[in-house]
Amino acid sequence: MRPPISWSALADATVGVWGLGVEGRASIQKLHVLGCHPVLVDDAPAVPGIDGQPVLTTAAGGLDALLACDAVIKSPGISRYRDEVARLAAAGVLVCGGLGLFMEEADPARVVCITGTKGKSTTTALAVHLLRRLGHQARAGGNIGHPPWDPDTEPRPDYWVVETSSFQVPDLWHAPRVVAVTSLSPDHLDWHGTVTRYYADKLSLCTKPGVALAVASGTDVELRAHAALLGPHVRWVSDADVARDAAWSGGLGLPGPHNARNASVARAVLVALGIPGAEDDATLAEAARGFEGLPSRCHSLGRVGTVEFVDDSLSTNVLPAQAALQAFEGRPVALLVGGHDRGLDYTPLARSLQARALPTLVVTMPDNGPRIGITVRHAGAGLVQVEEADSLEAAVETAFGWAVSAGPEAVVLLSPAAPSFGRFVDYRERSAAFAAAVGACGPLT
């Protein structure tokens, strides 16, 4: 990677913005403030132009336009390992990310980056909530907030807590003083290519220049196994920490032991920042009041009769689906799985299902649901049944019919263990489709 530059350094450069999602739009606005009018390129443009500037298609002239730039600000969703990125680098074009540019001018003591295969969104939201309740202006950046370089985020907060994906970490030259990792399991193989590179890219956040402390979940087996990638300055959050924190985290109302761990990681982050009151249980218990769990993350929609419906649409790999099952360990569960196939191994999920002591129905949905179903069947019968459905709506109908007869505490759980794209625009649209299908089952209470 070439020497680091900041947003300000782009004012007099020829710049391309490649990928026009939320971050791309924020980058355009930031460049306009700097007096720069970038070349706009997208793999599949949704609009022909933005603010009077044409949007080029990558494969139809867009790459050539980017090759003529001094720097290209790449969307996180565009893999750094694509051939086009290599061509840009070989031509001397600096390929960078918005978060990396932001960090070169940010106060590293006033930013936290939180990563992890799962749990980073909830942990980010918890840290922001606690900071605000303890008297600080704080904002979430990333998928659950705003890009911190977006001009529309004025005034600047005291603290930015940035949910940082494995797509963004390779674009960072420097990281803040405090970072955190919530969990680790295989994911995003289509972007990183291999599990080894995914782990290396994600955990490299902890060894970027500027990091003084990496907070990590010590109860995560995979994280422990890759401790060497976390660098020398690690604060492990242990089972003892989680048990102690129950004195205040129990009031959050978040289901499952995974959320108790997320709460402990959030606390450790605040302590590392030196936030007054973060070490006092009574102060934190008061600060925790009023926290609302994030939508699409083990969120109860209510009950139809005796059957509870839970939306965990953001479950895009094995780990969150396992965590969701654990949250409802003592209840019969109809689990809805399936989505975009990224080639993940679902054997760990199958083992978790087979270990359940209560009746469980797995309803598989397109596209990779049938493959998950085969893996579950091969793991052994146990108390698990598998049914196939050709749509989310049909899956809800099948699951509800089973749950009505399974007992008064039965749960219909949408935790797909796969991304939504291909069938839905994003996890939010999948959540909305689930809610609509639930509504067709009867009135919610």
C-alpha positions in Angstrom: 0.0 0.0 0.0 1.3 3.5 -0.9 1.9 6.1 1.8 -1.2 7.3 3.6 -3.2 10.3 2.5 -6.2 12.1 4.0 -9.4 13.5 2.6 -7.8 17.0 2.5 -5.0 15.7 0.3 -7.5 14.9 -2.5 -8.6 18.5 -3.0 -6.3 19.1 -6.0 -6.3 15.5 -7.3 -8.2 13.7 -10.0 -10.4 11.3 -8.1 -12.7 8.5 -8.9 -15.5 7.1 -6.7 -16.0 3.4 -7.5 -19.3 2.0 -6.1 -22.2 4.3 -5.3 -23.9 2.9 -2.3 -24.2 4.7 1.1 -20.4 5.2 1.4 -20.0 6.2 -2.2 -22.6 8.9 -1.9 -21.0 10.2 1.3 -17.6 10.3 -0.5 -19.1 12.3 -3.4 -20.5 14.9 -0.9 -17.2 15.1 0.9 -15.3 15.6 -2.4 -17.7 18.3 -3.4 -17.1 20.2 -0.1 -13.4 20.0 -1.0 -14.1 21.5 -4.5 -13.4 18.2 -6.3 -15.8 16.7 -8.8 -15.0 13.0 -9.1 -15.3 10.5 -11.9 -18.3 8.3 -10.9 -18.2 4.5 -11.7 -20.4 1.6 -10.6 -20.5 -2.1 -11.6 -24.2 -1.8 -12.2 -25.4 1.8 -12.1 -28.8 2.4 -10.6 -29.0 5.9 -12.1 -27.4 7.4 -15.2 -26.0 10.3 -13.3 -25.7 12.1 -9.9 -25.8 15.9 -9.6 -25.3 16.3 -13.3 -22.3 14.0 -13.5 -22.6 10.8 -15.6 -22.2 7.4 -13.9 -20.0 5.0 -15.9 -20.3 1.3 -15.9 -17.1 -0.4 -14.8 -17.0 -2.9 -17.7 -18.0 -0.3 -20.3 -15.5 2.5 -20.0 -15.6 3.0 -16.3 -12.3 1.2 -15.6 -10.5 3.2 -18.2 -11.8 6.4 -16.6 -10.5 5.2 -13.2 -7.1 4.4 -14.7 -6.8 8.1 -15.6 -7.3 9.1 -11.9 -4.7 9.9 -9.3 -6.8 8.1 -6.6 -9.8 5.9 -6.5 -12.1 5.7 -3.5 -13.4 2.2 -3.5 -16.7 1.0 -2.0 -16.1 -1.6 0.7 -18.2 -4.1 -1.2 -15.7 -4.2 -4.1 -13.1 -6.8 -3.2 -9.5 -5.5 -2.9 -8.5 -8.8 -4.7 -10.4 -8.1 -7.9 -8.3 -8.0 -11.1 -9.4 -4.4 -11.7 -7.9 -3.3 -8.4 -4.6 -4.9 -9.4 -4.7 -3.1 -12.7 -5.3 0.3 -11.0 -2.4 -0.3 -8.6 -0.1 -1.4 -11.4 -0.9 1.9 -13.2 0.1 3.9 -10.2 -3.4 4.8 -9.1 -3.9 4.9 -5.3 -6.9 2.7 -4.4 -8.2 3.7 -1.0 -11.3 3.7 1.2 -13.2 6.4 2.9 -12.6 5.2 6.4 -8.8 5.1 5.8 -8.9 8.7 4.6 -10.9 9.7 7.6 -8.6 8.1 10.1 -5.6 10.0 8.8 -7.2 13.2 10.2 -9.2 11.9 13.1 -8.2 12.1 16.8 -7.2 8.4 17.4 -8.3 8.7 21.0 -11.8 9.8 20.0 -12.5 6.9 17.6 -13.2 3.2 18.3 -13.3 0.6 15.6 -15.3 -2.6 16.4 -15.1 -5.6 14.1 -16.1 -9.3 14.4 -17.8 -11.8 12.2 -21.0 -11.1 14.3 -21.9 -9.0 17.2 -20.2 -5.9 16.0 -23.4 -4.0 15.3 -24.9 -4.7 18.7 -21.7 -3.9 20.5 -21.3 -0.7 18.5 -24.9 0.3 19.4 -24.3 -0.5 23.1 -21.1 1.5 23.3 -22.8 4.5 21.7 -25.8 4.2 24.0 -23.6 4.0 27.1 -21.4 6.9 26.1 -24.5 9.1 25.5 -26.0 8.1 28.8 -22.7 8.9 30.6 -22.8 12.4 29.2 -20.8 12.3 25.9 -21.8 13.1 22.4 -21.3 9.8 20.5 -22.3 8.5 17.0 -22.2 5.2 15.3 -20.4 4.9 12.0 -20.7 2.0 9.5 -23.7 -0.1 8.6 -25.8 1.0 11.6 -24.8 4.7 11.4 -23.3 7.2 9.0 -19.9 7.3 7.3 -17.9 9.5 9.6 -16.6 11.6 6.8 -20.1 12.5 5.5 -20.5 16.3 5.7 -24.1 15.8 6.7 -22.9 14.4 10.1 -22.1 17.8 11.5 -21.7 18.7 14.3 -18.8 16.3 15.1 -19.4 14.1 18.1 -17.0 13.6 21.0 -16.6 9.9 20.0 -17.1 7.9 16.8 -17.8 4.2 17.3 -17.3 2.6 13.9 -18.7 -0.8 13.1 -15.8 -1.9 10.9 -16.2 -4.7 8.4 -13.4 -7.0 7.0 -14.0 -5.2 3.7 -12.8 -1.9 5.3 -9.9 -3.0 7.4 -7.5 -3.5 4.4 -8.1 0.1 3.5 -6.8 1.5 6.8 -3.2 2.8 7.1 -3.7 3.6 10.8 -6.3 2.6 13.4 -7.5 4.2 16.6 -6.0 3.6 20.0 -8.8 1.3 21.0 -10.2 -1.4 18.8 -12.4 -4.5 19.5 -13.1 -7.9 18.1 -16.4 -9.6 19.1 -16.2 -13.0 17.3 -14.6 -14.9 14.5 -15.9 -17.6 12.1 -15.7 -18.2 8.3 -17.5 -15.6 6.2 -17.2 -13.4 3.1 -15.2 -16.0 1.2 -16.4 -14.5 -2.1 -14.7 -11.2 -1.2 -11.5 -12.5 0.6 -11.1 -15.7 -1.4 -10.1 -18.0 1.5 -10.8 -18.3 5.2 -7.2 -17.7 6.0 -7.2 -14.4 4.2 -10.5 -13.4 5.7 -9.2 -14.0 9.2 -5.9 -12.2 8.4 -7.7 -9.2 6.9 -10.2 -8.8 9.7 -7.7 -9.3 12.6 -5.1 -7.0 11.0 -7.2 -4.2 12.5 -5.5 -5.1 15.9 -2.0 -4.6 14.6 -2.4 -1.4 12.5 -0.1 1.4 13.6 -1.7 3.5 16.3 -3.4 0.7 18.2 -2.7 0.7 21.9 -5.3 -1.9 23.0 -7.3 -4.6 21.3 -10.4 -5.8 23.3 -11.3 -9.3 22.3 -14.0 -11.8 23.4 -12.0 -14.5 25.3 -14.9 -16.9 25.1 -14.7 -17.2 21.3 -12.8 -20.4 20.5 -11.7 -19.3 17.0 -10.4 -15.9 18.3 -8.4 -17.7 20.9 -7.0 -20.0 18.3 -5.8 -17.0 16.2 -4.5 -15.0 19.2 -1.2 -14.5 17.4 -2.9 -12.3 14.8 -4.2 -9.9 17.5 -0.8 -8.4 18.4 0.8 -7.9 21.8 -1.7 -5.6 23.5 -4.9 -7.6 24.0 -7.5 -7.3 26.7 -9.4 -10.6 26.8 -13.0 -10.4 28.0 -13.5 -13.6 30.0 -16.4 -15.7 31.3 -15.8 -14.1 34.7 -16.2 -10.6 33.2 -19.5 -11.6 31.6 -20.7 -13.1 34.9 -19.7 -10.0 36.8 -21.3 -7.7 34.2 -24.7 -9.5 34.6 -25.3 -7.0 37.5 -25.9 -4.3 34.9 -26.2 -6.0 31.5 -29.2 -8.1 32.6 -31.3 -4.9 32.4 -30.7 -4.5 28.7 -33.3 -7.1 27.8 -31.2 -8.7 25.1 -31.7 -12.4 24.6 -28.9 -15.0 24.7 -25.4 -15.4 26.1 -23.9 -13.9 23.0 -25.5 -10.5 23.8 -24.1 -10.7 27.4 -20.7 -11.1 25.8 -21.3 -8.1 23.5 -22.2 -6.0 26.6 -19.0 -7.0 28.3 -17.0 -6.1 25.3 -18.7 -2.7 25.1 -17.9 -2.0 28.7 -14.3 -3.0 28.2 -14.1 -0.5 25.4 -15.4 2.3 27.5 -13.0 1.5 30.3 -10.1 1.5 27.8 -11.2 5.0 26.7 -11.1 6.1 30.3 -14.8 7.0 30.5 -15.7 8.0 34.1 -18.3 5.7 35.5 -17.5 2.8 33.1 -16.0 0.7 35.9 -19.0 1.2 38.3 -21.8 -1.4 38.0 -24.5 0.9 39.5 -23.6 3.7 37.1 -23.6 1.4 34.1 -26.9 -0.1 35.2 -28.5 3.3 35.1 -26.8 4.1 31.8 -28.1 0.9 30.3 -31.7 1.9 30.8 -33.6 2.7 27.7 -31.5 0.6 25.3 -33.5 -0.8 22.4 -32.1 -3.8 20.6 -31.3 -3.3 16.9 -34.0 -4.5 14.4 -33.3 -7.8 12.5 -31.1 -9.0 15.3 -32.9 -11.6 17.4 -35.8 -9.1 17.6 -39.2 -10.4 18.7 -42.1 -9.4 16.6 -44.6 -10.7 19.1 -46.9 -13.7 19.2 -49.7 -15.2 17.1 -51.6 -17.2 19.6 -48.9 -19.0 21.6 -46.2 -18.9 18.9 -43.5 -16.3 19.1 -41.9 -14.9 15.9 -38.3 -13.7 16.1 -36.6 -11.7 13.3 -32.8 -12.4 13.1 -32.5 -11.5 9.4 -29.0 -10.1 9.8 -27.8 -13.6 10.5 -25.7 -14.1 7.3 -23.5 -17.0 8.4 -23.2 -19.9 10.8 -22.2 -18.1 14.0 -25.2 -15.9 14.5 -27.6 -18.7 13.7 -25.9 -20.8 16.4 -26.1 -17.9 18.8 -29.8 -17.4 18.1 -30.5 -21.1 18.7 -28.7 -20.9 22.0 -30.8 -17.9 23.0 -33.9 -20.1 22.7 -32.3 -23.3 24.1 -35.2 -24.2 26.4 -38.0 -23.9 23.8 -39.1 -25.7 20.6 -37.8 -23.8 17.6 -38.8 -23.7 13.9 -35.6 -22.4 12.2 -35.8 -20.7 8.8 -32.5 -21.0 6.9 -31.2 -20.2 3.4 -30.2 -17.4 1.1 -27.2 -16.5 -1.1 -24.7 -19.3 -1.2 -21.2 -18.2 -0.3 -19.8 -21.7 -0.1 -19.7 -21.9 3.7 -19.5 -25.2 5.6 -22.7 -25.7 7.6 -21.5 -28.7 9.6 -21.1 -26.6 12.8 -24.7 -25.4 12.5 -25.9 -29.0 11.9 -24.1 -30.1 15.1 -25.7 -27.3 17.1 -29.1 -28.4 15.9 -28.5 -32.0 16.6 -27.4 -31.2 20.2 -30.7 -29.5 21.0 -32.8 -31.3 23.6 -36.2 -30.1 22.4 -38.0 -30.6 19.1 -36.6 -28.5 16.2 -37.9 -28.0 12.7 -35.5 -26.7 10.0 -37.3 -25.1 7.1 -35.0 -24.5 4.2 -35.4 -21.6 1.7 -33.7 -20.8 -1.6 -31.0 -20.6 -2.7 -28.7 -22.6 -0.5 -31.3 -23.9 1.9 -31.5 -27.4 0.4 -27.7 -27.7 0.8 -28.0 -26.7 4.4 -30.8 -29.3 4.8 -28.6 -32.0 3.4 -25.8 -31.1 5.9 -28.3 -31.3 8.7 -29.7 -34.7 7.7 -26.2 -36.1 7.3 -25.4 -35.0 10.9 -28.0 -37.5 12.2 -31.7 -37.4 13.0 -32.0 -36.6 16.7 -35.1 -34.4 17.4 -34.6 -32.4 14.2 -37.0 -32.5 11.2 -36.1 -30.8 7.9 -38.7 -29.4 5.5 -38.1 -27.6 2.2 -40.0 -24.4 1.1 -39.7 -22.5 -2.1 -40.1 -19.1 -0.6 -39.9 -17.1 2.6 -43.7 -16.9 2.7 -44.1 -20.7 2.3 -41.4 -21.3 5.0 -43.3 -19.1 7.5 -46.5 -21.0 6.8 -44.8 -24.4 7.3 -43.0 -23.2 10.4 -46.2 -21.7 12.0 -48.2 -24.9 11.4 -45.5 -27.0 13.1 -45.0 -24.5 16.0 -48.8 -24.5 16.9 -48.6 -28.2 17.7 -45.1 -28.0 19.3 -46.1 -26.4 22.5 -47.0 -23.1 24.1 -43.4 -21.8 24.1 -42.6 -22.6 20.5 -40.6 -20.0 18.5 -40.5 -19.4 14.7 -37.0 -18.1 14.2 -35.8 -16.4 11.0 -32.0 -16.8 11.3 -31.0 -17.7 7.7 -27.3 -18.2 8.1 -26.9 -16.7 4.7 -27.1 -13.2 3.0 -30.3 -11.9 1.5 -29.1 -10.7 -1.9 -30.4 -12.5 -4.9 -33.8 -12.7 -3.4 -34.0 -9.4 -1.5 -32.3 -6.0 -1.8 -30.9 -6.4 1.7 -31.6 -7.9 5.1 -34.0 -5.1 5.8 -36.2 -6.1 2.9 -36.0 -9.7 4.0 -37.1 -8.6 7.5 -40.1 -6.7 6.0 -41.1 -9.8 4.0 -40.9 -11.9 7.1 -43.1 -9.5 9.0 -45.6 -9.5 6.2 -45.7 -13.3 6.2 -46.1 -13.4 9.9 -49.0 -10.9 9.6 -50.7 -13.4 7.3 -50.7 -16.0 10.2 -52.9 -13.8 12.4 -52.9 -10.7 14.6 -49.7 -10.2 16.7 -49.9 -9.6 20.4 
